[in-house]
């Protein structure tokens, strides 16, 4: 014999509380989606979209994330570990697993390591690099990962231009093809490029040293923002270079209490003497540059992860 016992109906007060709780949860979820979408400017597509350039706090290395006004997204370098994945997770919605482009300035471990995880997690449209190689596990892993995915691979050298709507990235260095080379000083084969959007001009230098700066500075002229070379090392950011490009803002990416002494006090003194406003990841954490094609605005904007 089976005995069925009817399920007791919840008391009115309990049912009311349960419905209220559910409604609050749903309302909170909807509100969070609305706020996020509004911040991402998906709800109001007719609004003008800005250029956003993030200097990501990923420790002792470089990682910059560029969101173009036309919607494309590019990651420049990936830092020394997988910290960049958490940063991208803060910037992109959970369902977004695509990047239009990844640009590797040079294959040193503090620039390339994080990109291996990025290629594992995201579908990348184009990988930009120079072709310079390094006999290191990190560089080898990056090369091996490229062979298993469907991303386009484009080698860059001086004079090449990447266009994203009204934004241009003009390659200023290196000079000539570097494919298949294994230079002893990879820093001086870093991709240097100037990003231009209306009145905004940002110079990215990788880890290039003073000898490269001499060539780049004379061709780029006055800029708004400088990505300081080699994490503020004394090998870069010469006074002659600064006098030529006269940046108003300097961005320095490095780890807190790093063992290299970055940024060097002399480099900081040069930038201060020039009157540049300095932002550094060890003090300001993540930093955001925003431009509507006029003068850029740069402020600390720490991400939750």
C-alpha positions as CSV (number, residue, x, y, z in Angstrom):
1,X,0.0,0.0,0.0
2,X,1.3,3.5,-1.0
3,X,0.5,6.3,1.2
4,X,0.6,9.8,-0.4
5,X,0.8,12.7,1.9
6,X,-0.1,16.0,0.4
7,X,2.6,18.7,0.5
8,X,1.7,21.3,3.0
9,X,1.1,24.7,1.4
10,X,3.4,27.4,2.8
11,X,1.8,29.8,5.2
12,X,0.8,33.1,3.7
13,X,3.5,35.0,5.5
14,X,6.2,32.6,4.3
15,X,4.9,32.6,0.8
16,X,4.8,36.4,0.8
17,X,8.4,36.5,2.1
18,X,9.5,33.9,-0.5
19,X,8.0,35.9,-3.3
20,X,9.4,39.1,-2.0
21,X,12.9,37.6,-1.8
22,X,12.6,36.2,-5.3
23,X,11.4,39.6,-6.6
24,X,14.3,41.4,-4.9
25,X,16.8,38.9,-6.3
26,X,15.4,39.3,-9.8
27,X,15.2,43.1,-9.5
28,X,18.8,43.2,-8.3
29,X,20.0,41.0,-11.1
30,X,18.2,43.1,-13.7
31,X,19.5,46.3,-12.2
32,X,23.1,45.1,-12.2
33,X,22.7,44.1,-15.9
34,X,21.2,47.5,-16.7
35,X,24.0,49.3,-14.9
36,X,26.7,47.2,-16.5
37,X,25.2,47.6,-19.9
38,X,24.8,51.4,-19.4
39,X,28.4,51.6,-18.4
40,X,29.4,49.6,-21.4
41,X,27.2,51.9,-23.5
42,X,25.3,49.0,-25.1
43,X,21.9,50.4,-24.1
44,X,22.5,53.7,-25.8
45,X,24.3,52.8,-29.0
46,X,23.6,56.2,-30.5
47,X,25.9,57.8,-27.9
48,X,29.4,58.6,-29.0
49,X,31.8,55.9,-27.9
50,X,35.2,57.0,-26.5
51,X,38.6,55.5,-27.0
52,X,39.7,53.8,-23.9
53,X,43.2,52.7,-23.1
54,X,43.8,50.7,-19.9
55,X,47.2,50.3,-18.2
56,X,46.6,47.1,-16.3
57,X,48.1,46.4,-13.0
58,X,49.5,42.9,-13.7
59,X,52.7,43.0,-11.6
60,X,56.3,43.3,-13.0
61,X,55.5,43.5,-16.7
62,X,53.3,45.2,-19.3
63,X,49.7,44.7,-20.4
64,X,47.5,47.4,-22.0
65,X,43.9,46.9,-23.1
66,X,42.6,49.2,-25.9
67,X,38.8,49.6,-26.6
68,X,38.3,51.5,-29.8
69,X,35.3,53.8,-30.5
70,X,34.1,51.4,-33.2
71,X,34.0,48.5,-30.7
72,X,37.2,46.6,-31.5
73,X,39.4,45.4,-28.7
74,X,43.1,44.9,-28.6
75,X,45.5,43.6,-25.9
76,X,49.0,44.9,-26.1
77,X,51.3,42.4,-24.2
78,X,50.1,40.1,-21.5
79,X,52.3,40.5,-18.5
80,X,54.4,37.9,-16.5
81,X,51.6,35.5,-15.6
82,X,47.8,34.8,-15.8
83,X,46.9,38.0,-13.9
84,X,45.8,39.5,-17.2
85,X,42.9,37.0,-17.4
86,X,41.3,38.4,-14.2
87,X,41.7,41.9,-15.6
88,X,40.0,41.0,-18.8
89,X,37.3,39.3,-16.9
90,X,36.6,42.6,-15.1
91,X,36.5,44.6,-18.4
92,X,34.5,42.2,-20.6
93,X,31.1,40.6,-20.0
94,X,31.1,36.9,-19.0
95,X,29.9,35.8,-22.4
96,X,32.5,37.7,-24.4
97,X,35.3,35.4,-25.3
98,X,36.7,37.2,-28.3
99,X,39.5,39.8,-28.9
100,X,40.0,41.4,-32.2
101,X,43.7,41.6,-31.8
102,X,46.7,40.8,-29.6
103,X,49.9,42.7,-30.1
104,X,53.2,41.4,-28.7
105,X,55.8,44.1,-28.5
106,X,58.7,41.5,-27.9
107,X,58.9,38.0,-26.5
108,X,60.4,38.6,-23.0
109,X,58.7,36.7,-20.3
110,X,57.1,39.7,-18.6
111,X,55.3,40.6,-21.8
112,X,54.5,37.2,-23.5
113,X,53.7,34.8,-20.6
114,X,50.1,36.1,-20.0
115,X,49.3,35.9,-23.7
116,X,49.5,32.1,-23.7
117,X,46.5,31.9,-21.3
118,X,44.7,34.6,-23.3
119,X,45.0,32.5,-26.5
120,X,43.6,29.5,-24.5
121,X,40.6,31.4,-23.2
122,X,39.8,33.9,-26.0
123,X,39.2,33.7,-29.8
124,X,41.7,36.2,-31.2
125,X,41.2,37.6,-34.6
126,X,44.8,38.8,-35.4
127,X,48.1,38.4,-33.6
128,X,50.6,41.2,-34.3
129,X,54.3,40.7,-33.6
130,X,57.7,41.2,-35.2
131,X,58.8,37.6,-35.6
132,X,61.6,38.0,-33.1
133,X,62.1,34.8,-31.2
134,X,63.5,33.8,-27.8
135,X,64.8,30.5,-26.6
136,X,62.6,30.5,-23.5
137,X,59.8,28.3,-22.3
138,X,57.4,31.3,-22.3
139,X,58.2,32.3,-25.9
140,X,58.1,28.7,-27.1
141,X,54.6,28.2,-25.4
142,X,53.3,31.3,-27.2
143,X,54.6,30.0,-30.6
144,X,53.2,26.5,-29.9
145,X,49.8,27.9,-28.9
146,X,49.5,29.9,-32.2
147,X,49.9,26.7,-34.2
148,X,46.8,25.2,-32.7
149,X,44.4,28.2,-33.2
150,X,42.9,30.0,-36.2
151,X,44.1,33.5,-35.5
152,X,45.7,35.4,-38.4
153,X,49.4,36.2,-37.8
154,X,50.8,39.6,-39.0
155,X,54.4,40.6,-38.7
156,X,54.9,44.4,-38.2
157,X,57.8,46.7,-39.0
158,X,58.4,50.4,-39.5
159,X,55.8,52.2,-41.6
160,X,53.0,49.7,-41.2
161,X,49.6,51.1,-40.1
162,X,46.7,49.5,-38.2
163,X,43.4,51.2,-38.6
164,X,40.4,50.8,-36.3
165,X,37.8,53.3,-37.5
166,X,39.3,56.8,-37.0
167,X,42.1,55.5,-34.8
168,X,45.5,54.7,-36.3
169,X,48.4,52.8,-34.9
170,X,51.5,53.7,-36.8
171,X,54.5,51.4,-36.4
172,X,57.7,53.4,-35.7
173,X,60.1,50.5,-34.9
174,X,61.6,48.0,-35.6
175,X,63.2,48.8,-39.0
176,X,62.9,45.9,-41.4
177,X,61.7,42.3,-41.1
178,X,62.8,40.4,-37.9
179,X,61.1,37.0,-38.6
180,X,63.2,34.1,-37.4
181,X,65.8,36.2,-35.6
182,X,67.0,35.6,-32.0
183,X,68.7,38.9,-31.0
184,X,70.6,39.1,-27.8
185,X,68.9,42.4,-26.8
186,X,65.3,41.7,-27.5
187,X,64.3,45.0,-25.8
188,X,65.7,47.0,-28.7
189,X,63.5,45.1,-31.2
190,X,60.3,46.0,-29.3
191,X,57.4,47.3,-31.4
192,X,57.1,51.1,-30.9
193,X,53.9,52.6,-32.2
194,X,52.0,55.9,-31.9
195,X,48.3,55.7,-31.4
196,X,46.4,58.7,-32.9
197,X,42.8,59.6,-32.5
198,X,41.9,63.3,-33.3
199,X,44.0,65.4,-30.9
200,X,45.1,62.3,-28.8
201,X,48.6,60.9,-29.4
202,X,49.9,58.1,-27.3
203,X,53.4,56.6,-27.8
204,X,53.9,52.9,-26.8
205,X,57.6,51.9,-26.5
206,X,57.7,48.4,-25.2
207,X,61.1,48.0,-23.5
208,X,63.1,49.9,-26.1
209,X,66.2,51.6,-24.8
210,X,67.8,55.0,-25.5
211,X,69.4,54.0,-28.8
212,X,66.0,53.2,-30.2
213,X,64.4,56.3,-28.7
214,X,66.8,58.5,-30.7
215,X,65.3,57.1,-33.9
216,X,61.7,57.0,-32.7
217,X,61.6,60.5,-31.1
218,X,62.8,62.4,-34.1
219,X,60.0,60.8,-36.2
220,X,57.1,60.9,-33.7
221,X,57.4,64.5,-32.5
222,X,55.1,66.0,-29.8
223,X,52.8,63.5,-28.0
224,X,50.2,63.6,-25.2
225,X,51.0,60.4,-23.4
226,X,54.1,58.3,-23.1
227,X,54.2,54.6,-22.1
228,X,57.5,54.8,-20.4
229,X,60.0,52.3,-21.8
230,X,61.3,49.3,-19.9
231,X,59.2,49.9,-16.7
232,X,61.1,53.1,-15.9
233,X,64.5,51.6,-16.1
234,X,67.5,53.9,-16.5
235,X,68.2,52.3,-19.9
236,X,65.3,54.2,-21.4
237,X,63.6,57.6,-21.2
238,X,66.6,59.7,-21.9
239,X,66.4,63.5,-21.4
240,X,67.0,64.1,-25.1
241,X,64.1,61.8,-26.0
242,X,61.8,63.6,-23.5
243,X,62.7,67.0,-24.8
244,X,61.8,65.8,-28.3
245,X,58.4,64.3,-27.6
246,X,57.4,66.5,-24.6
247,X,54.7,64.2,-23.1
248,X,52.2,65.7,-20.7
249,X,51.4,62.3,-19.1
250,X,53.7,59.3,-18.4
251,X,52.5,55.8,-17.8
252,X,54.8,53.4,-15.9
253,X,53.9,49.7,-15.5
254,X,55.8,47.7,-12.9
255,X,55.4,45.5,-9.9
256,X,55.1,46.7,-6.3
257,X,58.4,46.4,-4.4
258,X,60.1,44.9,-7.5
259,X,63.7,43.7,-7.2
260,X,64.8,45.7,-10.3
261,X,64.5,49.2,-8.7
262,X,61.9,50.3,-11.2
263,X,61.2,53.0,-11.8
264,X,64.6,54.5,-11.5
265,X,64.7,57.8,-9.4
266,X,66.5,59.6,-12.3
267,X,63.8,58.7,-14.7
268,X,61.1,60.0,-12.3
269,X,63.2,63.2,-11.9
270,X,63.4,63.7,-15.6
271,X,59.6,63.3,-16.0
272,X,58.9,65.7,-13.1
273,X,61.4,68.3,-14.5
274,X,59.5,68.1,-17.8
275,X,56.2,68.7,-16.0
276,X,54.7,65.4,-16.9
277,X,51.9,63.9,-14.7
278,X,53.1,60.4,-13.7
279,X,50.8,57.4,-13.3
280,X,52.4,54.1,-12.1
281,X,50.8,50.7,-11.4
282,X,52.6,50.1,-8.2
283,X,50.9,53.2,-6.7
284,X,47.8,53.9,-8.8
285,X,47.0,50.3,-9.8
286,X,45.0,50.2,-13.0
287,X,44.9,53.5,-15.0
288,X,42.4,54.5,-17.6
289,X,42.9,56.9,-20.5
290,X,39.7,58.2,-22.2
291,X,39.4,60.3,-25.3
292,X,36.6,61.6,-27.5
293,X,39.2,62.6,-30.1
294,X,40.1,65.8,-28.2
295,X,42.6,66.0,-25.4
296,X,42.8,62.7,-23.4
297,X,41.8,62.3,-19.8
298,X,43.9,60.0,-17.6
299,X,42.9,58.9,-14.1
300,X,43.5,55.9,-11.8
301,X,40.6,53.4,-12.2
302,X,41.4,50.3,-10.1
303,X,39.5,47.2,-11.2
304,X,38.1,44.8,-8.7
305,X,40.5,42.0,-9.7
